[in-house]
């Protein structure tokens, strides 16, 4: 569900207000953060519109894709969480929902009695492939920016992530 189009950019108005209140030194940063948050909401809505009919959230889709990219289609739950950069409870929740839909199975790790493996099923591979095809068509190939703008955005956000310690 999209919001009605506004006649002006509310973030521009927020910047004006920030400056009017004497916060010039923070106005651009506020605009950047607020813009990122709004863009995330827009992109997430587009992604969820594609995934919802398939019974997936983005978190569940990410786990399916991660598993589909592995050599044996399985990973320890803790490793999956680390690679997805999410809290262990988030991986557990996603795996539980995917298991209920018969898209993954969980089983004891054969070499580590404390660990649990999550493994994609053939049905999971099929749903992941279908979801990827639809996301590529409906979202990823047309993100609303030119190719050059996409590259610039990725580079800028990569620097933000690096500064935050997201990766070395």
C-alpha positions as a printed Julia matrix, in Angstrom:
168×3 Matrix{Float64}:
  0.0     0.0     0.0
  1.52    3.3    -1.09
  1.01    6.63    0.58
 -0.58    9.47   -1.41
  1.94   11.62   -3.26
  2.84   14.73   -1.36
  3.25   18.07   -3.18
  6.65   18.62   -1.52
  9.4    16.42   -0.16
  8.8    16.21    3.6
 12.5    15.6     4.19
 13.3    18.93    2.5
 10.81   20.55    4.88
 12.43   18.77    7.84
 15.82   20.14    6.75
 14.34   23.63    6.58
 12.93   23.19   10.08
 16.24   21.82   11.42
 18.06   24.86   10.08
 15.38   27.23   11.39
 15.82   25.74   14.86
 19.6    26.27   14.77
 20.63   22.7    14.09
 22.51   23.44   10.83
 25.36   21.12   11.78
 22.94   18.17   12.02
 20.5    19.0     9.2
 22.31   17.15    6.42
 22.9    14.08    8.59
 19.23   14.06    9.63
 18.25   14.27    5.95
 20.59   11.38    5.08
 19.35    9.13    7.88
 15.69    9.98    7.3
 16.11    9.44    3.55
 17.69    6.03    4.14
 14.87    5.04    6.5
 12.2     6.12    4.01
 13.98    4.4     1.12
 14.23    1.2     3.2
 10.48    1.31    3.83
  9.77    1.8     0.12
 12.07   -1.02   -0.98
 10.84   -3.39    1.73
  7.22   -2.78    0.67
  8.1    -3.61   -2.95
  9.96   -6.77   -1.9
  7.17   -7.91    0.43
  4.59   -7.4    -2.33
  6.49   -9.99   -4.38
  7.26  -12.41   -1.52
  3.95  -12.38    0.4
  2.04  -14.49   -2.18
  4.81  -17.09   -1.88
  4.43  -17.22    1.91
  7.83  -15.64    2.47
  9.2   -12.67    4.36
 12.51  -11.16    3.29
 14.23  -12.83    6.26
 12.92  -16.25    5.2
 13.87  -15.59    1.58
 17.41  -14.63    2.63
 17.78  -17.86    4.6
 16.51  -19.95    1.69
 18.92  -18.25   -0.7
 21.86  -18.6     1.67
 21.16  -22.33    1.97
 20.67  -22.69   -1.79
 24.12  -21.17   -2.37
 25.92  -23.64   -0.08
 27.58  -26.77   -1.43
 25.3   -29.19    0.44
 22.27  -26.95    1.01
 22.81  -26.94    4.78
 24.47  -24.81    7.44
 24.66  -24.79   11.21
 22.02  -22.36   12.51
 24.68  -20.23   14.24
 26.7   -19.93   11.01
 23.57  -18.95    9.05
 22.86  -16.2    11.57
 26.43  -14.92   11.38
 26.4   -14.84    7.58
 23.01  -13.12    7.5
 24.16  -10.75   10.27
 21.03  -11.33   12.34
 20.31  -12.32   15.94
 20.1   -16.09   16.58
 16.42  -15.7    17.49
 15.73  -14.29   14.02
 17.29  -17.33   12.34
 15.34  -19.64   14.64
 12.11  -17.83   13.81
 12.77  -17.94   10.06
 13.78  -21.62   10.19
 10.69  -22.5    12.24
  8.39  -20.82    9.7
 10.22  -22.38    6.75
 10.17  -25.8     8.4
  6.4   -25.53    8.97
  6.07  -24.82    5.24
  8.33  -27.83    4.49
 10.91  -25.61    2.8
 13.72  -26.54    5.21
 14.41  -29.28    7.74
 16.41  -29.0    10.93
 18.5   -31.86   12.23
 21.34  -32.47   14.66
 24.8   -31.66   13.31
 26.56  -35.01   12.66
 29.95  -33.81   14.01
 28.84  -31.35   16.71
 26.19  -32.59   19.12
 25.47  -29.04   20.32
 24.74  -27.62   16.87
 21.66  -27.82   14.67
 21.82  -27.87   10.89
 19.17  -26.19    8.78
 18.87  -27.71    5.32
 16.88  -26.57    2.31
 14.41  -29.06    0.82
 13.67  -29.51   -2.86
 10.43  -27.57   -2.32
 12.5   -24.84   -0.68
 14.79  -24.68   -3.7
 11.77  -24.37   -5.99
 10.21  -21.56   -3.93
 13.56  -19.76   -3.67
 14.02  -19.97   -7.45
 10.49  -18.7    -8.11
 10.9   -15.87   -5.59
 14.25  -14.87   -7.1
 12.81  -14.84  -10.59
  9.95  -12.59   -9.43
 12.21  -10.3    -7.37
 14.64   -9.96  -10.29
 11.77   -9.03  -12.58
  9.73   -6.83  -10.25
 12.34   -5.18   -8.02
 16.03   -5.86   -8.65
 16.17   -5.1   -12.39
 14.24   -1.83  -11.93
 15.21   -0.35   -8.56
 14.11    3.16   -9.56
 17.62    4.42  -10.26
 19.94    4.42  -13.26
 22.77    1.91  -13.37
 25.25    4.65  -12.47
 23.08    5.81   -9.56
 22.82    2.22   -8.3
 26.61    1.88   -8.3
 27.0     5.19   -6.46
 24.38    4.19   -3.89
 26.03    0.83   -3.27
 29.45    2.48   -2.85
 28.14    5.14   -0.46
 26.18    2.67    1.65
 29.17    0.29    1.69
 31.23    3.07    3.29
 28.51    3.67    5.88
 28.45   -0.07    6.64
 32.26   -0.26    6.82
 32.36    2.72    9.2
 29.77    1.0    11.41
 31.97   -2.13   11.6
 29.68   -4.25    9.43
 32.75   -5.8     7.82
 36.54   -5.33    7.74
